[in-house]
Amino acid sequence: MTENTGAQRSESPASRGRTTVADVVVEKIAGMAARDVLGVHALGSGISRSMGAMRERMPGAGSGKSVTRGVSVEVGEVQAAIDLEIVVEYGVSISDVAGAVRENVISAVERMAGREVVEVNITVSDVHLPEEEDEGEERERQRIH
């Protein structure tokens, strides 16, 4: 007769150990979720976007725009608080866009990072006007040629 002396565990494998989520992970999730909302032109203030654009043009500075620009978070063991600075498109309802951003960010962070989002504070720092893009594109073309 054989006897099974192996220890039987009543807890699931998922509960054995701890998962830590870095602040930058939550910042990236929140930044991507905010950018996905129709009516959001960009994240960050004009100054931070300008500085970021200059950094991106420098050789070896990495690729693409910073996903975390305009996003700051405080992440605990089970909860997160998120601050966003956004630029909205001219003509959209700022309160509707802010509500949609809040909803999308909360959903994404809670689903992906497993943290309860206790607050999403949104600062609208600018409104993007249609002619601003035309002027910026023209200046960029002149600089290249």
N, C-alpha and C positions, 0 to 999 in steps of 0.2 A: 504494500500500500504506500503510495507516495503522498506526501503532505506538502501543500503549497504554503510556504512560509513567507512568500513575498508580501510586502506591505501593500495594502489596498488604500488608495487615496480616494477620498470622497469629493475632492475639489476638481474642477475641470482644469485641463492644461492651460487654458487662457488665464486662469487666476494665479498661476505659479510664476511669480516674478512681477516686475514693475516696468511699465512703458513710460518713458519720458519723451515729451514732445518739445523740441527747442522752440524758442520764441520766433526765430526766423522762419520756421516751417509754418506757423500760424500766420505770420506776416505775409508770406507768399500766397497761402490759400486765400486770405482775406483780400489781398491785392488783385489776384486773378478774378475772384468772385465779383468784386466791385467793378472791375473793368468790363465784365460781361454784361453789365446793365446798360440798356439802350438809354442814351442821354448823357452818359458819362464820357466826357472827352478825354480826360487824363486824371491822374492822381498826383498830388503834390502841388506846392505853390509855384508860381512863375519862376521864382528864383531857384528853387530846388530842381525844376525841370530844366532850366538853362544850364545849371551846373552839371546836371546829369548828362545832358547832351554833349557838353564839352568833354566830360570824362569818357564818354562812349567813343569819341573820335580819337582819343589818345591810343597809340599802339600798345597792345598788351593789357588794355583796361577791361577786357572781357567783352562779351558780345551781347547785343540787345540792350533794351532799356531795363532799368532796375525795376523788378516786379514789386519791390518793397517800398519804393519812393512814395511818400505820402501816407504810409501806414506805420502805426506804432501799436504794440500790444503789451499786455501784461498777462502772462500765462502761469496759472497755478497747477496743482495736481489734478483738479477736476473742473476748473472754471477759467474763462478767459475774458478780458475786457479789451476792446479794440477801438482805436481812434483813427479816423480816416480824414484826409484832406483831399477834396475832389474839385475838379473843374467840370462844369456842366455845359452842354450845348445850349446856345441861345434858342429860346422859344419853347423849351420844355418846362414842365412844372417842376420846380425845385423840390417841393414837398413830395411829389410822386416819385421822382428819381431817388431822393434820399430814402424813402420808404422801401422802394424796390432794392436799393443797395443794401440796406439794413437786413431785409429778408433774405437776400441771396447770400450775404456774408455769414449770417447766423446759420443758415442751412448748410453751407459748405464746410464751415469750421466744425460744427457739431457732428456732421456726418464723417468727415475725413480725419479730424484730429481727436474726436471723442471728448471734446471739452464743452461744457455748458457755457454758452456765451451770455454773460450777465448784462453787457451793454455794448452798443456800437454807437459811438459819438462821431457825428459827421460835421465837418466844417466845409462849407462851400467857399472856396477862396477866389474863384474867378468864374466868368462866363465866357465861353469860347464863341467869338463872333465869326460868321462865315468869311468875311473879308480878311480876317487875321491869317487864315490858312493860305490864301492867295498871296499875301504879302510875304509870308515866311517862305513859301515855296519859291517865289521870285528871287528873294535874297539868296537862298541856297543855290539856285541855278546860276546866279551871277558869280557866286564864290567859286563854284566848280569850274566855270569857263573862264 
